[in-house]
Amino acid sequence: MSFGLYAIGFVIMICGLIYGAHLMHIPAHWIAVGAVVLLGIGILSGVKATRQKDPAE
């Protein structure tokens, strides 16, 4: 559940950055590249932040 909340928050942030880049008249292909990179970073950091520790044996 916490990963879902983390992912939703990150997607909202990415949408805001995309809108800001659009207002700055940045070309669409660079906006798409930035969005894909940020999405990858968001997934990696979300998994890292919400991952459960493995039990010690």
PyMOL Python script that loads the backbone (N, CA, C, O; Angstrom):
from pymol import cmd

cmd.read_pdbstr("""\
ATOM      1  N   MET A   1       0.822  -1.197   0.000  1.00  0.00           N
ATOM      2  CA  MET A   1       0.000   0.000   0.000  1.00  0.00           C
ATOM      3  C   MET A   1       0.860   1.252   0.000  1.00  0.00           C
ATOM      4  O   MET A   1       0.551   2.210  -0.709  1.00  0.00           O
ATOM      5  N   SER A   2       1.942   1.264   0.787  1.00  0.00           N
ATOM      6  CA  SER A   2       2.779   2.461   0.847  1.00  0.00           C
ATOM      7  C   SER A   2       3.495   2.701  -0.480  1.00  0.00           C
ATOM      8  O   SER A   2       3.759   3.849  -0.835  1.00  0.00           O
ATOM      9  N   PHE A   3       3.813   1.632  -1.221  1.00  0.00           N
ATOM     10  CA  PHE A   3       4.429   1.831  -2.533  1.00  0.00           C
ATOM     11  C   PHE A   3       3.439   2.504  -3.472  1.00  0.00           C
ATOM     12  O   PHE A   3       3.828   3.355  -4.271  1.00  0.00           O
ATOM     13  N   GLY A   4       2.171   2.136  -3.388  1.00  0.00           N
ATOM     14  CA  GLY A   4       1.157   2.763  -4.238  1.00  0.00           C
ATOM     15  C   GLY A   4       1.037   4.246  -3.953  1.00  0.00           C
ATOM     16  O   GLY A   4       0.944   5.048  -4.883  1.00  0.00           O
ATOM     17  N   LEU A   5       1.038   4.625  -2.682  1.00  0.00           N
ATOM     18  CA  LEU A   5       0.983   6.044  -2.324  1.00  0.00           C
ATOM     19  C   LEU A   5       2.234   6.772  -2.793  1.00  0.00           C
ATOM     20  O   LEU A   5       2.153   7.898  -3.283  1.00  0.00           O
ATOM     21  N   TYR A   6       3.366   6.146  -2.648  1.00  0.00           N
ATOM     22  CA  TYR A   6       4.626   6.729  -3.103  1.00  0.00           C
ATOM     23  C   TYR A   6       4.586   6.937  -4.610  1.00  0.00           C
ATOM     24  O   TYR A   6       4.984   7.991  -5.104  1.00  0.00           O
ATOM     25  N   ALA A   7       4.104   5.928  -5.346  1.00  0.00           N
ATOM     26  CA  ALA A   7       4.048   6.022  -6.798  1.00  0.00           C
ATOM     27  C   ALA A   7       3.071   7.101  -7.257  1.00  0.00           C
ATOM     28  O   ALA A   7       3.358   7.842  -8.197  1.00  0.00           O
ATOM     29  N   ILE A   8       1.916   7.188  -6.594  1.00  0.00           N
ATOM     30  CA  ILE A   8       0.936   8.220  -6.962  1.00  0.00           C
ATOM     31  C   ILE A   8       1.518   9.613  -6.736  1.00  0.00           C
ATOM     32  O   ILE A   8       1.354  10.496  -7.578  1.00  0.00           O
ATOM     33  N   GLY A   9       2.184   9.812  -5.630  1.00  0.00           N
ATOM     34  CA  GLY A   9       2.816  11.102  -5.359  1.00  0.00           C
ATOM     35  C   GLY A   9       3.876  11.456  -6.372  1.00  0.00           C
ATOM     36  O   GLY A   9       3.980  12.609  -6.789  1.00  0.00           O
ATOM     37  N   PHE A  10       4.666  10.474  -6.775  1.00  0.00           N
ATOM     38  CA  PHE A  10       5.715  10.717  -7.749  1.00  0.00           C
ATOM     39  C   PHE A  10       5.123  11.029  -9.114  1.00  0.00           C
ATOM     40  O   PHE A  10       5.645  11.883  -9.830  1.00  0.00           O
ATOM     41  N   VAL A  11       4.033  10.347  -9.489  1.00  0.00           N
ATOM     42  CA  VAL A  11       3.384  10.621 -10.773  1.00  0.00           C
ATOM     43  C   VAL A  11       2.798  12.032 -10.782  1.00  0.00           C
ATOM     44  O   VAL A  11       2.871  12.724 -11.797  1.00  0.00           O
ATOM     45  N   ILE A  12       2.221  12.461  -9.662  1.00  0.00           N
ATOM     46  CA  ILE A  12       1.691  13.823  -9.577  1.00  0.00           C
ATOM     47  C   ILE A  12       2.823  14.841  -9.734  1.00  0.00           C
ATOM     48  O   ILE A  12       2.655  15.857 -10.408  1.00  0.00           O
ATOM     49  N   MET A  13       3.970  14.571  -9.115  1.00  0.00           N
ATOM     50  CA  MET A  13       5.105  15.462  -9.255  1.00  0.00           C
ATOM     51  C   MET A  13       5.596  15.521 -10.703  1.00  0.00           C
ATOM     52  O   MET A  13       5.902  16.598 -11.214  1.00  0.00           O
ATOM     53  N   ILE A  14       5.669  14.365 -11.360  1.00  0.00           N
ATOM     54  CA  ILE A  14       6.107  14.319 -12.750  1.00  0.00           C
ATOM     55  C   ILE A  14       5.139  15.099 -13.637  1.00  0.00           C
ATOM     56  O   ILE A  14       5.569  15.814 -14.541  1.00  0.00           O
ATOM     57  N   CYS A  15       3.837  14.968 -13.386  1.00  0.00           N
ATOM     58  CA  CYS A  15       2.846  15.716 -14.177  1.00  0.00           C
ATOM     59  C   CYS A  15       3.041  17.217 -14.009  1.00  0.00           C
ATOM     60  O   CYS A  15       2.927  17.965 -14.980  1.00  0.00           O
ATOM     61  N   GLY A  16       3.328  17.661 -12.811  1.00  0.00           N
ATOM     62  CA  GLY A  16       3.592  19.080 -12.587  1.00  0.00           C
ATOM     63  C   GLY A  16       4.829  19.556 -13.322  1.00  0.00           C
ATOM     64  O   GLY A  16       4.834  20.645 -13.895  1.00  0.00           O
ATOM     65  N   LEU A  17       5.880  18.743 -13.309  1.00  0.00           N
ATOM     66  CA  LEU A  17       7.098  19.109 -14.030  1.00  0.00           C
ATOM     67  C   LEU A  17       6.875  19.123 -15.537  1.00  0.00           C
ATOM     68  O   LEU A  17       7.417  19.979 -16.236  1.00  0.00           O
ATOM     69  N   ILE A  18       6.081  18.184 -16.041  1.00  0.00           N
ATOM     70  CA  ILE A  18       5.756  18.166 -17.468  1.00  0.00           C
ATOM     71  C   ILE A  18       4.997  19.431 -17.842  1.00  0.00           C
ATOM     72  O   ILE A  18       5.288  20.047 -18.868  1.00  0.00           O
ATOM     73  N   TYR A  19       4.036  19.821 -17.031  1.00  0.00           N
ATOM     74  CA  TYR A  19       3.261  21.027 -17.313  1.00  0.00           C
ATOM     75  C   TYR A  19       4.156  22.270 -17.297  1.00  0.00           C
ATOM     76  O   TYR A  19       4.033  23.142 -18.158  1.00  0.00           O
ATOM     77  N   GLY A  20       5.052  22.342 -16.316  1.00  0.00           N
ATOM     78  CA  GLY A  20       5.983  23.460 -16.251  1.00  0.00           C
ATOM     79  C   GLY A  20       6.911  23.501 -17.458  1.00  0.00           C
ATOM     80  O   GLY A  20       7.186  24.575 -17.993  1.00  0.00           O
ATOM     81  N   ALA A  21       7.392  22.345 -17.886  1.00  0.00           N
ATOM     82  CA  ALA A  21       8.253  22.295 -19.060  1.00  0.00           C
ATOM     83  C   ALA A  21       7.489  22.711 -20.308  1.00  0.00           C
ATOM     84  O   ALA A  21       8.045  23.371 -21.185  1.00  0.00           O
ATOM     85  N   HIS A  22       6.225  22.332 -20.393  1.00  0.00           N
ATOM     86  CA  HIS A  22       5.390  22.730 -21.533  1.00  0.00           C
ATOM     87  C   HIS A  22       5.210  24.251 -21.561  1.00  0.00           C
ATOM     88  O   HIS A  22       5.259  24.868 -22.626  1.00  0.00           O
ATOM     89  N   LEU A  23       5.004  24.843 -20.395  1.00  0.00           N
ATOM     90  CA  LEU A  23       4.855  26.300 -20.327  1.00  0.00           C
ATOM     91  C   LEU A  23       6.145  27.026 -20.691  1.00  0.00           C
ATOM     92  O   LEU A  23       6.112  28.172 -21.139  1.00  0.00           O
ATOM     93  N   MET A  24       7.278  26.360 -20.499  1.00  0.00           N
ATOM     94  CA  MET A  24       8.574  26.942 -20.857  1.00  0.00           C
ATOM     95  C   MET A  24       8.921  26.700 -22.319  1.00  0.00           C
ATOM     96  O   MET A  24      10.000  27.078 -22.775  1.00  0.00           O
ATOM     97  N   HIS A  25       8.008  26.072 -23.053  1.00  0.00           N
ATOM     98  CA  HIS A  25       8.169  25.790 -24.490  1.00  0.00           C
ATOM     99  C   HIS A  25       9.357  24.874 -24.781  1.00  0.00           C
ATOM    100  O   HIS A  25      10.062  25.051 -25.774  1.00  0.00           O
ATOM    101  N   ILE A  26       9.566  23.906 -23.911  1.00  0.00           N
ATOM    102  CA  ILE A  26      10.591  22.890 -24.152  1.00  0.00           C
ATOM    103  C   ILE A  26      10.020  21.891 -25.148  1.00  0.00           C
ATOM    104  O   ILE A  26       8.854  21.515 -25.030  1.00  0.00           O
ATOM    105  N   PRO A  27      10.814  21.447 -26.135  1.00  0.00           N
ATOM    106  CA  PRO A  27      10.299  20.502 -27.131  1.00  0.00           C
ATOM    107  C   PRO A  27       9.746  19.223 -26.495  1.00  0.00           C
ATOM    108  O   PRO A  27      10.263  18.729 -25.494  1.00  0.00           O
ATOM    109  N   ALA A  28       8.681  18.706 -27.109  1.00  0.00           N
ATOM    110  CA  ALA A  28       7.953  17.560 -26.550  1.00  0.00           C
ATOM    111  C   ALA A  28       8.833  16.325 -26.401  1.00  0.00           C
ATOM    112  O   ALA A  28       8.668  15.567 -25.445  1.00  0.00           O
ATOM    113  N   HIS A  29       9.764  16.108 -27.326  1.00  0.00           N
ATOM    114  CA  HIS A  29      10.581  14.888 -27.209  1.00  0.00           C
ATOM    115  C   HIS A  29      11.499  14.968 -25.990  1.00  0.00           C
ATOM    116  O   HIS A  29      11.799  13.930 -25.400  1.00  0.00           O
ATOM    117  N   TRP A  30      11.959  16.158 -25.589  1.00  0.00           N
ATOM    118  CA  TRP A  30      12.777  16.274 -24.388  1.00  0.00           C
ATOM    119  C   TRP A  30      11.933  16.138 -23.135  1.00  0.00           C
ATOM    120  O   TRP A  30      12.406  15.633 -22.117  1.00  0.00           O
ATOM    121  N   ILE A  31      10.696  16.581 -23.202  1.00  0.00           N
ATOM    122  CA  ILE A  31       9.787  16.396 -22.074  1.00  0.00           C
ATOM    123  C   ILE A  31       9.531  14.905 -21.858  1.00  0.00           C
ATOM    124  O   ILE A  31       9.514  14.436 -20.720  1.00  0.00           O
ATOM    125  N   ALA A  32       9.333  14.160 -22.952  1.00  0.00           N
ATOM    126  CA  ALA A  32       9.101  12.718 -22.849  1.00  0.00           C
ATOM    127  C   ALA A  32      10.324  12.009 -22.281  1.00  0.00           C
ATOM    128  O   ALA A  32      10.186  11.117 -21.445  1.00  0.00           O
ATOM    129  N   VAL A  33      11.512  12.393 -22.720  1.00  0.00           N
ATOM    130  CA  VAL A  33      12.745  11.782 -22.198  1.00  0.00           C
ATOM    131  C   VAL A  33      12.865  12.040 -20.705  1.00  0.00           C
ATOM    132  O   VAL A  33      13.172  11.126 -19.940  1.00  0.00           O
ATOM    133  N   GLY A  34      12.627  13.267 -20.290  1.00  0.00           N
ATOM    134  CA  GLY A  34      12.704  13.598 -18.871  1.00  0.00           C
ATOM    135  C   GLY A  34      11.675  12.844 -18.049  1.00  0.00           C
ATOM    136  O   GLY A  34      11.968  12.405 -16.937  1.00  0.00           O
ATOM    137  N   ALA A  35      10.470  12.690 -18.589  1.00  0.00           N
ATOM    138  CA  ALA A  35       9.420  11.978 -17.863  1.00  0.00           C
ATOM    139  C   ALA A  35       9.778  10.508 -17.686  1.00  0.00           C
ATOM    140  O   ALA A  35       9.551   9.940 -16.618  1.00  0.00           O
ATOM    141  N   VAL A  36      10.334   9.888 -18.721  1.00  0.00           N
ATOM    142  CA  VAL A  36      10.713   8.469 -18.622  1.00  0.00           C
ATOM    143  C   VAL A  36      11.836   8.285 -17.602  1.00  0.00           C
ATOM    144  O   VAL A  36      11.814   7.345 -16.808  1.00  0.00           O
ATOM    145  N   VAL A  37      12.812   9.183 -17.628  1.00  0.00           N
ATOM    146  CA  VAL A  37      13.918   9.093 -16.672  1.00  0.00           C
ATOM    147  C   VAL A  37      13.404   9.281 -15.248  1.00  0.00           C
ATOM    148  O   VAL A  37      13.783   8.528 -14.351  1.00  0.00           O
ATOM    149  N   LEU A  38      12.543  10.283 -15.029  1.00  0.00           N
ATOM    150  CA  LEU A  38      11.995  10.505 -13.695  1.00  0.00           C
ATOM    151  C   LEU A  38      11.121   9.344 -13.236  1.00  0.00           C
ATOM    152  O   LEU A  38      11.115   9.001 -12.054  1.00  0.00           O
ATOM    153  N   LEU A  39      10.386   8.740 -14.161  1.00  0.00           N
ATOM    154  CA  LEU A  39       9.575   7.586 -13.800  1.00  0.00           C
ATOM    155  C   LEU A  39      10.454   6.423 -13.335  1.00  0.00           C
ATOM    156  O   LEU A  39      10.134   5.753 -12.354  1.00  0.00           O
ATOM    157  N   GLY A  40      11.552   6.190 -14.035  1.00  0.00           N
ATOM    158  CA  GLY A  40      12.491   5.143 -13.618  1.00  0.00           C
ATOM    159  C   GLY A  40      13.099   5.420 -12.257  1.00  0.00           C
ATOM    160  O   GLY A  40      13.208   4.523 -11.421  1.00  0.00           O
ATOM    161  N   ILE A  41      13.498   6.669 -12.038  1.00  0.00           N
ATOM    162  CA  ILE A  41      14.051   7.043 -10.732  1.00  0.00           C
ATOM    163  C   ILE A  41      13.003   6.873  -9.641  1.00  0.00           C
ATOM    164  O   ILE A  41      13.312   6.423  -8.537  1.00  0.00           O
ATOM    165  N   GLY A  42      11.764   7.234  -9.955  1.00  0.00           N
ATOM    166  CA  GLY A  42      10.684   7.094  -8.969  1.00  0.00           C
ATOM    167  C   GLY A  42      10.425   5.652  -8.592  1.00  0.00           C
ATOM    168  O   GLY A  42      10.210   5.343  -7.419  1.00  0.00           O
ATOM    169  N   ILE A  43      10.443   4.770  -9.568  1.00  0.00           N
ATOM    170  CA  ILE A  43      10.228   3.347  -9.277  1.00  0.00           C
ATOM    171  C   ILE A  43      11.369   2.797  -8.432  1.00  0.00           C
ATOM    172  O   ILE A  43      11.137   2.088  -7.453  1.00  0.00           O
ATOM    173  N   LEU A  44      12.597   3.122  -8.810  1.00  0.00           N
ATOM    174  CA  LEU A  44      13.741   2.623  -8.039  1.00  0.00           C
ATOM    175  C   LEU A  44      13.733   3.142  -6.609  1.00  0.00           C
ATOM    176  O   LEU A  44      13.948   2.374  -5.671  1.00  0.00           O
ATOM    177  N   SER A  45      13.489   4.428  -6.434  1.00  0.00           N
ATOM    178  CA  SER A  45      13.494   4.972  -5.073  1.00  0.00           C
ATOM    179  C   SER A  45      12.273   4.514  -4.276  1.00  0.00           C
ATOM    180  O   SER A  45      12.358   4.358  -3.058  1.00  0.00           O
ATOM    181  N   GLY A  46      11.145   4.298  -4.943  1.00  0.00           N
ATOM    182  CA  GLY A  46       9.962   3.791  -4.250  1.00  0.00           C
ATOM    183  C   GLY A  46      10.152   2.380  -3.746  1.00  0.00           C
ATOM    184  O   GLY A  46       9.750   2.056  -2.628  1.00  0.00           O
ATOM    185  N   VAL A  47      10.757   1.542  -4.555  1.00  0.00           N
ATOM    186  CA  VAL A  47      11.036   0.168  -4.124  1.00  0.00           C
ATOM    187  C   VAL A  47      12.036   0.170  -2.980  1.00  0.00           C
ATOM    188  O   VAL A  47      11.896  -0.588  -2.020  1.00  0.00           O
ATOM    189  N   LYS A  48      13.043   1.022  -3.088  1.00  0.00           N
ATOM    190  CA  LYS A  48      14.053   1.093  -2.033  1.00  0.00           C
ATOM    191  C   LYS A  48      13.446   1.587  -0.721  1.00  0.00           C
ATOM    192  O   LYS A  48      13.792   1.086   0.349  1.00  0.00           O
ATOM    193  N   ALA A  49      12.551   2.562  -0.796  1.00  0.00           N
ATOM    194  CA  ALA A  49      11.987   3.158   0.410  1.00  0.00           C
ATOM    195  C   ALA A  49      10.940   2.252   1.073  1.00  0.00           C
ATOM    196  O   ALA A  49      10.768   2.304   2.291  1.00  0.00           O
ATOM    197  N   THR A  50      10.249   1.436   0.298  1.00  0.00           N
ATOM    198  CA  THR A  50       9.137   0.647   0.858  1.00  0.00           C
ATOM    199  C   THR A  50       9.464  -0.838   0.984  1.00  0.00           C
ATOM    200  O   THR A  50       8.621  -1.624   1.415  1.00  0.00           O
ATOM    201  N   ARG A  51      10.678  -1.223   0.612  1.00  0.00           N
ATOM    202  CA  ARG A  51      11.055  -2.637   0.655  1.00  0.00           C
ATOM    203  C   ARG A  51      11.140  -3.121   2.090  1.00  0.00           C
ATOM    204  O   ARG A  51      11.634  -2.411   2.967  1.00  0.00           O
ATOM    205  N   GLN A  52      10.656  -4.333   2.326  1.00  0.00           N
ATOM    206  CA  GLN A  52      10.758  -4.957   3.645  1.00  0.00           C
ATOM    207  C   GLN A  52      12.125  -5.639   3.767  1.00  0.00           C
ATOM    208  O   GLN A  52      12.625  -6.235   2.812  1.00  0.00           O
ATOM    209  N   LYS A  53      12.697  -5.542   4.921  1.00  0.00           N
ATOM    210  CA  LYS A  53      13.977  -6.213   5.161  1.00  0.00           C
ATOM    211  C   LYS A  53      13.774  -7.718   5.205  1.00  0.00           C
ATOM    212  O   LYS A  53      12.765  -8.202   5.717  1.00  0.00           O
ATOM    213  N   ASP A  54      14.740  -8.455   4.667  1.00  0.00           N
ATOM    214  CA  ASP A  54      14.679  -9.912   4.705  1.00  0.00           C
ATOM    215  C   ASP A  54      14.933 -10.381   6.136  1.00  0.00           C
ATOM    216  O   ASP A  54      15.806  -9.849   6.822  1.00  0.00           O
ATOM    217  N   PRO A  55      14.163 -11.385   6.587  1.00  0.00           N
ATOM    218  CA  PRO A  55      14.383 -11.876   7.955  1.00  0.00           C
ATOM    219  C   PRO A  55      15.735 -12.585   8.062  1.00  0.00           C
ATOM    220  O   PRO A  55      16.158 -13.294   7.149  1.00  0.00           O
ATOM    221  N   ALA A  56      16.393 -12.377   9.189  1.00  0.00           N
ATOM    222  CA  ALA A  56      17.672 -13.029   9.441  1.00  0.00           C
ATOM    223  C   ALA A  56      17.437 -14.493   9.788  1.00  0.00           C
ATOM    224  O   ALA A  56      16.499 -14.830  10.510  1.00  0.00           O
ATOM    225  N   GLU A  57      18.282 -15.339   9.273  1.00  0.00           N
ATOM    226  CA  GLU A  57      18.136 -16.774   9.563  1.00  0.00           C
ATOM    227  C   GLU A  57      19.168 -17.236  10.534  1.00  0.00           C
ATOM    228  O   GLU A  57      19.196 -18.413  10.892  1.00  0.00           O
TER     229      GLU A  57
END
""", "prot")
cmd.dss("prot")
cmd.show_as("cartoon", "prot")
cmd.util.cbc("prot")
cmd.orient("prot")
